[in-house]
Every structure is written in C-alpha cells, then in structure tokens.
Amino acid sequence: MILPILLLSVLSLSFTREQCSSSLDADVLILGGGMAGTAAANKLQELGRSFLLFEAQERLGGRMQTTEIFPGISSSVGPLYIQGVDQRNPELHPIFKLMQVCGELQGRYIEDYQVFQGSEDVTAQYENRSEAYYSVAEQTAALEADRHKRNLADISYKEALRQSGWIPESPLDNLTEWLSFDFYTGEAPEVSSLASFNSDSTYTDFVSTESAAAGEESTDYLITDSRGYVHLVNCLATNFSEKQIHLNSRVTKILNSEDCVCIEVVQSSGTNKYCGRYAILTFSIGVIKSESFRSVLSPFLSQDKQESLKFFHMVNYLKIYLKFNDTFWDNDAIVVGRVDSEKGNFPVFTNVFPSHFKATIFVLTGDFANKAVAMDIASLNDSITEAFRAIYGNNVTAPTHIFRENYLNNPLFLGSFVGHNVGYSQNAFDTLKSPQLSLHFAGGAFHKYFGYVHGAYLSGINTAEEVNLAIQSSAQNSFKILHAYFFLFIVALTMI
C-alpha cells in the first residue's frame, strides 16, 4: 500500500510543472511593445533570458510614433515632454541616460510662458499669480502628510488647494491653475487625488546636489526632434531578432497559472498559441479596466486587485496639430496661454515646430478634450480660429490642416496616460502592481513615476529584473522537486 502512495506523491510533485514545461516557447512572454514592453525585452536579453514580444500594431512604440501630420511634414505624436530635468546635469534623468546610448533628441527647455487676456499681454500678471499658486501648492504636501499621520481619508487636490489658501478669483487665476496643474496631469484638480499628486517625486529625484544648493529647480524638456520618443524605443529593440518580435499580433486570451502563462494570439497566419514560464503584461489601465478584458484574462484579476483598480483611470490629454498659411504668433514663445471665461477652453498652444513650418499644437484636457474629440473637423476648425482671433485679431485665417490625436477612442489605449481617483493609496498601487500567479505587470501605471515615459521605461526594466529573479527561484525549486523525486524513487525501490 505504501509504494503506490509514494509513486502518487512523485507524480503530484511534478505533474503541473511538466504539463507547462513541455510546451514553453520562451522564458517570458511580453504583451505590448510600447516603452515598458521594449525596455523589459531589452533587459531580459541583457540578462540572458529568452522572450517573445507581442504587439497589436505594425510597429513598436505604443502611443509613441512618428507620422505624417500634414502633407510633407512628419512629426512625433504621443508624448512630447521629458519631465523633471536638471538643466545643469540632464544626464541624471533616466531618459537622458538612455539618449547617451541612443543619440540625443533635439528639444527645448520650457522656461518662458507668454499669456494673453484678449489681445493684451498679461504675462507679468500671470507670473505673479503663478508664484502665489506655487507658494500655496507647496503647503499641500504638509497637509497630506498631516492627514496621513492622522489616518484621514484622501481628498481631492482641489480641496487641498482650497484648505491651503488657493481660491481662484478671476479667469486669470483659472488659467494659472490650469497651466500649473491640468497642463501636467491631464485632468482637473477636482478629480485628482491629493495622496497621488504628492507621491510624485519626478521633479525632485533627478536634481543634483549642486543644482539644489543653487536653488535651481528641474524643468521640462520639449522634444522637437521629428524622430520623437519612438526613436528611443527602436534603439532599445536594435538587437532583437525577427523571431523575438511579433507585430500585428493581437492577444485574445491569457491563461495564467502558477507554473506558466499561455496566450492565444490572432496573427496573419491565424490564431496561434504561445506559452512562457512567465509573462509581463504592459496593457494600459484603460484596457485592463475595460469589460472586454474580462474575457481575455483567465483567471481574472483577484478581488483585491479589482478593488485597487477603482482608484486608477485614464485621462484624455488631447493635442491638436495645426497648419496655417502664415505664422502670426511669436514662435520663440514655447508655451502661449489664453485667458478665457471658461477654464480649459483652448487654454494653451505650444511651439514645437520651426517657424517656417507655420504650425503649432493646441492642448486640451478633461471635458474640453472629450468635446473636441467628438467634434467634426469643421466645428473644431471654427473653435480654434475663434480662439486665435481672440488674441491676434479677426484677420487670422483658419488653419489649412488639422491633425487630431484620439487615444481616448483607440481600443489599444482608451486614454492618454494614467491618473488616480480620490481615495488612492500606496497600498492600492502596491496591490495592483504585485504579480498574480505567473503574470507580472509593467507600464506607466506600475511605477512611482506614473504617467510619465520615464516611469514606463523604468517599470519595464524593474519588472524584467523581478521576473529574472522569479526564474532563478523557480529553477531552485525545480532542483528541490527533482531531489525529492529522486529520494522518493530510491525509497520506492528499496521497498520492492
């Protein structure tokens, strides 16, 4: 009787693992070929791990791409900024470190704003109100720390500003708030978490001691290089083979277990199945929160993860590229703000292009971004022309060409980048980021620098290192199982 029990024990130790290992195509399957997925693949290759990367589009880069926006003019679309750069020591920033390997992307530091109320230049008044805003905003960190210490619930950033003494009293104040908050976060402070905003250390982590001692703050670098961010993604993928990268490959099923991850992928050759010991999921939060994703992942996210997911959402940060017959604005001004009676109504345009391109970009967020996405081109053209005429007069002609991003309705993204609802906490972040069985997570939502390209880049690297350690641990466990198998086998033999 003891011998059959021993043999059953041997089989139970190895059955599931053998079932997976007999059909593994790679150590790691990477789902998504944006910055996070490509960075993860690059790190895994460096660590000597096999991987297969699957991307639904015909190219790598995710939301980052270079495309023809106007006839004969190509431009980078998607992310345009490198946030939190120390001008004195830019190489401290992870994206600038990457550029040391891949080649520098040309750009401009955002230093000067120009602000108009009607046709009047109110830049000086704006600068005064901006100083007042930031002196109050600095107090919100202490407010959040005090609330956390007293175990009080999270509040909106708008409420934190109010409690700290910032109450907009004019259209100029509204624009000041928009340029200081919405322009960076992609959403209004009314819907944004205080705990989340004050956990973001992008603007302090890459500042040198020398710069800090001199009282210098980090700033943003606007990429004007037509190659854009996607150049860095392509650089990371330089040494990948065609067999490692599967483009035009839409993942329709993810079967996750303790011992492997198998996926079903729709490709030009049909629906194919691939299995890896682990997988790294880099889909956007918008996709992960969608109803359709429930039928993709099996088993679905744990109850704890689903609860945490409630505090994450995608924002709509809309850029509208405009081409004119003439350059009627000051192209040296990188950011031009427009005071309006309605906060967020075509509040800013930014100059990425050389003046001879006669082109610029309007930026919208929140409800106005959602409305602009839904507008027909003729109505959008009229609204844009009206906004420019409010500053530069009725002789301004309408744009000749309009290119409008639309990540909100793109099923691969369902938004521009991640934001956090009121009630967000570090625990919610840690819970959502943690692996589930053999599935790990990476992307702009899964790093402390959430919503930034450098966050996605570092998340890909960190998750690849995490998976590498899991592979090492798995190998050690396999050795222990083999040792136990051998021991039980010897015991069984002695009993025959």
C-alpha positions, 0 to 999 in steps of 0.5 A: 500500500505504501509504494503506490502512495509514494509513486502518487506523491512523485507524480503530484510533485511534478505533474503541473510543472511538466504539463507547462514545461513541455510546451514553453516557447520562451522564458517570458512572454511580453504583451505590448511593445510600447516603452515598458514592453521594449525596455523589459525585452531589452533587459531580459536579453541583457540578462540572458533570458529568452522572450517573445514580444507581442504587439497589436500594431505594425510597429513598436512604440505604443502611443509613441510614433512618428507620422505624417501630420500634414502633407510633407511634414512628419512629426512625433505624436504621443508624448512630447515632454521629458519631465523633471530635468536638471538643466545643469546635469540632464544626464541624471534623468533616466531618459537622458541616460538612455539618449547617451546610448541612443543619440540625443533628441533635439528639444527645448527647455520650457522656461518662458510662458507668454499669456494673453487676456484678449489681445493684451499681454498679461504675462507679468500678471500671470507670473505673479499669480503663478508664484502665489499658486506655487507658494500655496501648492507647496503647503499641500504636501504638509497637509497630506502628510498631516492627514496621513499621520492622522489616518484621514481619508484622501481628498481631492487636490482641489480641496487641498488647494482650497484648505491651503489658501488657493481660491481662484478669483478671476479667469486669470487665476483659472488659467494659472491653475490650469497651466500649473496643474491640468497642463501636467496631469491631464485632468482637473484638480477636482478629480485628482487625488491629493495622496497621488499628486504628492507621491510624485517625486519626478521633479525632485529625484533627478536634481543634483546636489549642486543644482539644489544648493543653487536653488535651481529647480528641474524643468521640462524638456520639449522634444522637437526632434521629428524622430520623437520618443519612438526613436528611443524605443527602436534603439532599445529593440536594435538587437532583437531578432525577427523571431523575438518580435511579433507585430500585428499580433493581437492577444485574445486570451491569457491563461495564467497559472502558477507554473506558466502563462499561455496566450492565444494570439490572432496573427496573419497566419491565424490564431496561434498559441504561445506559452512562457514560464512567465509573462509581463503584461504592459496593457494600459489601465484603460484596457485592463479596466475595460469589460472586454478584458474580462474575457481575455484574462483567465483567471481574472484579476483577484478581488483585491486587485479589482478593488485597487483598480477603482482608484486608477483611470485614464485621462484624455490629454488631447493635442491638436496639430495645426497648419496655417498659411502664415505664422502670426504668433511669436514662435520663440514663445514655447508655451502661449496661454489664453485667458478665457471665461471658461477654464480649459477652453483652448487654454494653451498652444505650444511651439514645437515646430520651426517657424517656417513650418507655420504650425503649432499644437493646441492642448486640451484636457478633461471635458474640453478634450472629450468635446473636441474629440467628438467634434467634426473637423469643421466645428473644431476648425471654427473653435480654434480660429475663434480662439486665435482671433481672440488674441491676434485679431479677426484677420487670422485665417483658419488653419489649412490642416488639422491633425487630431490625436484620439487615444481616448477612442483607440481600443489599444489605449482608451486614454492618454496616460494614467491618473488616480481617483480620490481615495488612492493609496500606496497600498492600492498601487502596491496591490495592483502592481504585485504579480498574480500567479505567473503574470507580472505587470509593467507600464506607466501605471506600475511605477512611482513615476506614473504617467510619465515615459520615464516611469514606463521605461523604468517599470519595464526594466524593474519588472524584467529584473523581478521576473529574472529573479522569479526564474532563478527561484523557480529553477531552485525549486525545480532542483528541490522537486527533482531531489525529492523525486529522486529520494522518493524513487530510491525509497520506492525501490528499496521497498520492492 
